[in-house]
Amino acid sequence: MAIIYPVEAVNQVLEAIGQPPVSDAEKDTHPDSIEADGFLLRADNKIQRRGWHFNMFFDVALAFDGNGNIATGDILRIIAVKYPWRVAIRNSKLYDLENETIVFTAEPTVSAVRKLTWFDLPWSLQQYIITDAAVTYQRYKRTDQVDDAVLRDNLAQAKLQAVRDDEDLRQTNLLQTDEHLRLKGWPYR
């Protein structure tokens, strides 16, 4: 699949509500383009936050600064923490729930969901994000209900494709029989 550039993503969202495409130069100045870009950013954060094979990292040692604070940076969500910590993300820093502080004396090891850049995302997930943003933007603009139904159908298809691709990467399908693996072209047991 081809790379989807940000201006193409914005244009796909604009197309969903019947607006003409914008050029790369207009992307940051055209009012509809700026709105569409905002909807894409929110959809990107929401969908990546779910946690996918490509943006989940396990046993990551988080380093603290000289003050004992741990900036979370690109971490969207903490999945698990190795004992003895219970943590949360607050104000872009790791927060120790047990001691009610942002100051750490040791570096915790966590499993986390990280936000990746647009170009690091698989094509199917980019399509899912674009379609989700288009549905939300279309509802915001309150255009035709027929368009809404078509977009919701497209969203369901895009989500299904993204989930299938993610399952293929994880190789976690319920149908792990030798026959199924042969059909997929994978080496079987």
C-alpha positions in Angstrom: 0.0 0.0 0.0 1.1 3.5 -0.7 2.1 6.1 1.9 -0.7 8.5 2.7 0.7 12.0 3.2 -1.0 14.3 5.7 -2.4 16.6 3.0 -4.0 13.5 1.3 -5.5 12.5 4.7 -7.0 16.0 5.1 -8.3 15.9 1.5 -10.0 12.5 2.2 -11.8 14.0 5.2 -12.8 17.1 3.2 -14.1 14.8 0.4 -16.3 13.0 2.8 -18.3 16.2 3.4 -18.3 17.3 -0.2 -15.6 19.9 0.1 -12.9 20.5 -2.6 -9.4 19.3 -1.9 -6.7 21.7 -0.8 -3.1 21.9 -1.9 -0.1 21.3 0.3 0.4 25.1 0.5 -3.3 25.7 1.6 -3.4 22.9 4.2 -2.4 25.2 7.1 -4.4 28.2 6.0 -7.7 27.0 4.6 -10.4 27.0 7.4 -12.0 23.7 6.5 -8.5 22.1 6.1 -7.5 23.4 9.6 -10.7 21.9 11.1 -10.2 18.6 9.2 -6.7 18.4 10.5 -7.9 18.9 14.1 -10.4 16.0 13.6 -7.6 13.9 12.2 -5.4 14.6 15.2 -8.1 13.7 17.7 -9.0 10.5 15.8 -5.3 9.6 15.7 -4.9 10.0 19.4 -8.1 8.1 20.2 -7.3 5.2 17.9 -3.6 4.8 18.7 -4.5 5.0 22.5 -6.4 1.6 22.1 -3.0 -0.1 21.7 -2.0 -2.0 18.6 0.8 -4.5 17.9 3.1 -1.9 16.5 2.7 0.7 19.2 2.7 -1.5 22.4 6.1 -1.7 24.1 6.8 -4.1 26.9 9.3 -3.9 29.7 10.4 -0.3 29.1 12.6 1.2 31.7 11.6 4.8 32.2 14.4 7.2 33.2 13.9 10.1 35.5 15.5 13.5 35.4 17.7 15.1 38.1 14.6 15.9 40.1 13.2 12.4 40.2 10.4 13.2 37.7 9.7 10.9 34.8 8.3 12.7 31.7 6.0 10.4 29.7 6.7 12.0 26.3 5.0 9.9 23.6 3.4 7.5 26.0 -0.4 7.5 25.6 -1.3 4.9 28.2 0.4 2.7 30.7 -0.7 -0.9 30.4 1.2 -2.6 33.2 3.9 -1.7 35.7 6.3 -4.1 37.4 5.9 -4.3 41.2 6.2 -2.3 43.5 4.6 0.7 41.7 1.1 1.7 40.9 1.3 4.6 38.5 -0.7 6.9 36.3 0.0 9.7 33.8 -0.7 13.2 35.1 0.4 16.4 33.4 2.7 14.4 31.0 4.6 13.0 34.0 4.5 9.6 35.7 2.6 9.8 39.0 3.1 7.3 41.9 -0.4 6.5 43.1 0.9 4.8 46.3 3.0 7.7 47.5 1.0 10.4 45.8 4.0 12.0 44.2 5.7 12.6 40.8 9.1 12.1 42.4 10.7 8.6 41.9 13.8 7.2 43.6 14.1 4.3 41.2 13.2 3.8 37.5 10.0 1.8 37.1 9.6 -0.7 34.3 6.4 -0.5 32.4 4.5 -1.8 29.4 3.0 1.1 27.5 1.2 2.3 24.4 3.2 4.9 22.6 2.0 7.5 20.0 3.8 7.0 16.8 4.2 9.5 14.0 1.8 9.4 11.0 4.4 7.9 8.8 5.1 5.1 11.2 1.5 3.9 11.1 0.4 1.0 8.9 -1.7 2.0 5.9 -4.8 0.2 7.3 -4.6 2.1 10.5 -4.1 5.4 8.6 -7.3 4.6 6.7 -9.2 3.8 9.9 -8.1 7.2 11.4 -9.0 9.1 8.3 -12.4 7.5 8.1 -13.1 8.0 11.8 -12.2 11.7 11.5 -14.4 12.0 8.4 -17.4 10.5 10.2 -16.9 12.9 13.2 -16.3 15.9 10.9 -19.3 15.1 8.8 -21.5 15.0 12.0 -19.9 18.3 13.1 -20.8 19.9 9.8 -24.3 18.2 9.9 -24.4 17.3 6.3 -26.6 14.7 4.7 -27.8 11.6 6.7 -27.3 9.4 3.7 -23.6 10.4 3.7 -23.5 9.6 7.4 -24.7 6.1 6.8 -22.2 5.5 4.0 -19.4 6.9 6.2 -20.3 4.7 9.1 -20.3 1.7 6.8 -16.8 2.8 5.6 -15.7 3.2 9.2 -16.8 -0.3 10.1 -14.9 -1.7 7.1 -11.8 0.4 7.9 -11.8 -0.7 11.5 -12.3 -4.3 10.6 -9.3 -4.2 8.2 -7.1 -2.5 10.8 -8.0 -5.1 13.4 -7.4 -7.9 10.9 -4.0 -6.5 10.0 -3.1 -6.1 13.7 -4.2 -9.7 14.4 -2.0 -10.9 11.5 1.0 -9.1 12.9 0.3 -10.5 16.4 -0.5 -13.9 14.9 -3.3 -14.2 17.4 -6.2 -15.6 15.4 -8.7 -18.0 17.0 -8.3 -20.2 14.0 -4.8 -21.4 14.5 -5.3 -24.8 13.0 -2.7 -26.2 10.6 -5.2 -25.8 7.7 -5.8 -22.2 8.5 -2.1 -21.4 8.8 -1.5 -23.1 5.4 -4.2 -21.0 3.9 -2.6 -17.8 5.2 0.8 -19.0 3.9 2.4 -19.3 7.3 4.5 -22.2 8.4 2.4 -24.6 10.4 3.1 -26.7 13.4 
